[in-house]
Amino acid sequence: MQAPQRLFKPFTADDWVYEVKWDGWRCRAGFGGGVPVEMFTKSGTPCAAWFPEVVEILSALPGGYWAVDGELCVLDEAGRADFERMQARAMRRRWVPGAQVTFMVFDLMVAEGRSVMELPLLERKALLREALAGASKTSVLYQGELPARAELLSQVAEPLAIEGFMAKHVASTYRSGERSDWWRKIKTKSFLSRVRQRFGGRPRRQ
């Protein structure tokens, strides 16, 4: 599932939540239930062999089969995603000392071998939190949510120099491969300025 291409302004709504938007590589993974860990980039390229530190943690989690969606990131000393380091690590297609990858997992498609894509967002996230309860806090992290409040962009995202938020409706189902207005990208001005500097004014392909 993907958000529309266009960006949205920050807003306040009780039936929406915000998730931190990480500047990394989108990834879906399947694991547990006695099968080897599988990981795929946004384009569908198998990538489990590239990130053994993530595979090690996922393969140790009990139960399954699980299928999850998230973002692969290399974090700096302040806990912010560094896209250039992530890109360089991914291009090496193997473990690289000093470039630890963290899988920020934000959604769940299959729980214990059963599709949960039709469940509302918050129910899926509750199941996901349980599935990842035993995960390492360095290589695999559960992506929690914040209340949808417009002021969080200026009070939280801008001071922390993060990319922004993904706003999601609490009742949204998961639509594989589709774009939906129930997921909305909200980005900080400082992040957009860094992207323009990085790519010479050209927007980065999402």
LOSEZA-800922 format. One record per residue (C-alpha): x, y, z; residue number from 1. Coordinates in steps of 0.2 Angstrom, whole numbers, padded with zeros to 4 digits. Layout:
BEGIN
X; Y; Z; NUM
...
% end
This chain:
BEGIN
0000; 0000; 0000; 1
0006; 0017; -0004; 2
0001; 0035; -0001; 3
-0004; 0047; -0016; 4
0011; 0055; -0024; 5
0006; 0073; -0018; 6
0010; 0080; -0001; 7
-0003; 0085; 0012; 8
-0002; 0099; 0025; 9
-0002; 0094; 0043; 10
-0019; 0093; 0050; 11
-0028; 0088; 0067; 12
-0041; 0074; 0067; 13
-0046; 0061; 0080; 14
-0049; 0047; 0068; 15
-0031; 0048; 0061; 16
-0014; 0045; 0067; 17
0004; 0050; 0063; 18
0019; 0039; 0060; 19
0036; 0045; 0059; 20
0041; 0045; 0040; 21
0059; 0037; 0039; 22
0070; 0042; 0024; 23
0076; 0024; 0019; 24
0071; 0010; 0008; 25
0053; 0003; 0008; 26
0054; -0016; 0012; 27
0041; -0030; 0014; 28
0046; -0046; 0023; 29
0039; -0063; 0027; 30
0046; -0074; 0041; 31
0041; -0088; 0054; 32
0031; -0103; 0052; 33
0046; -0114; 0048; 34
0051; -0105; 0032; 35
0066; -0095; 0028; 36
0065; -0076; 0029; 37
0061; -0067; 0013; 38
0063; -0048; 0010; 39
0059; -0038; -0005; 40
0062; -0020; -0010; 41
0048; -0009; -0016; 42
0052; -0014; -0034; 43
0050; -0033; -0029; 44
0069; -0037; -0029; 45
0074; -0050; -0016; 46
0085; -0043; -0003; 47
0086; -0054; 0012; 48
0105; -0058; 0008; 49
0109; -0040; 0009; 50
0104; -0037; 0027; 51
0109; -0052; 0037; 52
0107; -0042; 0054; 53
0089; -0040; 0050; 54
0086; -0058; 0044; 55
0095; -0064; 0060; 56
0082; -0056; 0071; 57
0067; -0060; 0061; 58
0071; -0078; 0060; 59
0072; -0079; 0079; 60
0054; -0073; 0082; 61
0042; -0086; 0087; 62
0026; -0091; 0078; 63
0021; -0086; 0061; 64
0020; -0086; 0046; 65
0021; -0066; 0047; 66
0021; -0054; 0033; 67
0026; -0036; 0037; 68
0029; -0019; 0029; 69
0042; -0006; 0034; 70
0057; 0004; 0030; 71
0075; 0000; 0030; 72
0086; 0013; 0037; 73
0104; 0017; 0043; 74
0102; 0028; 0058; 75
0114; 0042; 0063; 76
0120; 0045; 0081; 77
0104; 0055; 0085; 78
0093; 0041; 0079; 79
0089; 0050; 0062; 80
0088; 0041; 0046; 81
0103; 0044; 0034; 82
0097; 0041; 0016; 83
0115; 0042; 0009; 84
0122; 0029; 0021; 85
0107; 0018; 0018; 86
0109; 0019; -0001; 87
0128; 0016; 0000; 88
0125; 0001; 0011; 89
0111; -0006; 0000; 90
0122; -0005; -0015; 91
0135; -0016; -0007; 92
0122; -0029; -0005; 93
0130; -0037; 0010; 94
0135; -0033; 0028; 95
0146; -0018; 0030; 96
0154; -0014; 0047; 97
0148; 0003; 0053; 98
0132; 0003; 0043; 99
0120; -0006; 0054; 100
0103; -0007; 0046; 101
0087; -0005; 0056; 102
0070; -0012; 0049; 103
0056; 0000; 0055; 104
0041; -0011; 0054; 105
0024; -0001; 0053; 106
0011; -0013; 0046; 107
0006; -0031; 0045; 108
-0002; -0041; 0031; 109
-0002; -0059; 0037; 110
-0003; -0065; 0055; 111
0000; -0083; 0060; 112
-0003; -0088; 0042; 113
-0019; -0078; 0040; 114
-0022; -0062; 0030; 115
-0026; -0047; 0041; 116
-0026; -0034; 0027; 117
-0045; -0031; 0029; 118
-0043; -0027; 0048; 119
-0043; -0009; 0053; 120
-0026; -0001; 0055; 121
-0025; 0000; 0074; 122
-0030; -0019; 0075; 123
-0016; -0024; 0063; 124
-0004; -0013; 0073; 125
-0009; -0021; 0089; 126
-0005; -0038; 0082; 127
0011; -0032; 0074; 128
0017; -0026; 0091; 129
0014; -0043; 0099; 130
0023; -0051; 0084; 131
0039; -0040; 0087; 132
0039; -0041; 0106; 133
0054; -0051; 0106; 134
0064; -0042; 0093; 135
0081; -0034; 0095; 136
0079; -0015; 0098; 137
0094; -0012; 0086; 138
0089; -0021; 0070; 139
0070; -0023; 0070; 140
0059; -0010; 0078; 141
0040; -0008; 0079; 142
0034; 0008; 0072; 143
0021; 0016; 0084; 144
0009; 0030; 0081; 145
0006; 0047; 0087; 146
-0011; 0057; 0088; 147
-0014; 0067; 0072; 148
-0011; 0085; 0078; 149
-0005; 0098; 0066; 150
0007; 0106; 0078; 151
0017; 0090; 0079; 152
0026; 0095; 0063; 153
0033; 0111; 0070; 154
0035; 0105; 0088; 155
0042; 0087; 0084; 156
0047; 0084; 0066; 157
0056; 0100; 0062; 158
0066; 0101; 0079; 159
0071; 0083; 0077; 160
0076; 0086; 0058; 161
0066; 0070; 0053; 162
0058; 0068; 0036; 163
0040; 0071; 0042; 164
0025; 0060; 0046; 165
0014; 0048; 0037; 166
-0004; 0051; 0042; 167
-0016; 0036; 0042; 168
-0034; 0034; 0045; 169
-0037; 0022; 0060; 170
-0050; 0012; 0050; 171
-0039; 0010; 0034; 172
-0037; -0007; 0027; 173
-0021; -0013; 0018; 174
-0022; -0013; -0001; 175
-0007; -0021; -0008; 176
0001; -0011; -0022; 177
-0012; 0002; -0022; 178
-0012; 0021; -0018; 179
-0025; 0027; -0005; 180
-0030; 0044; 0002; 181
-0031; 0035; 0018; 182
-0012; 0036; 0019; 183
-0005; 0054; 0017; 184
0013; 0061; 0016; 185
0017; 0076; 0027; 186
0035; 0082; 0025; 187
0044; 0096; 0034; 188
0051; 0111; 0025; 189
0068; 0107; 0031; 190
0068; 0090; 0023; 191
0061; 0096; 0007; 192
0075; 0109; 0007; 193
0088; 0095; 0009; 194
0081; 0085; -0005; 195
0082; 0100; -0017; 196
0100; 0102; -0012; 197
0104; 0084; -0014; 198
0096; 0082; -0031; 199
0098; 0099; -0038; 200
0080; 0104; -0037; 201
0073; 0087; -0044; 202
0061; 0078; -0032; 203
0067; 0061; -0027; 204
0057; 0046; -0033; 205
0047; 0039; -0018; 206
% end
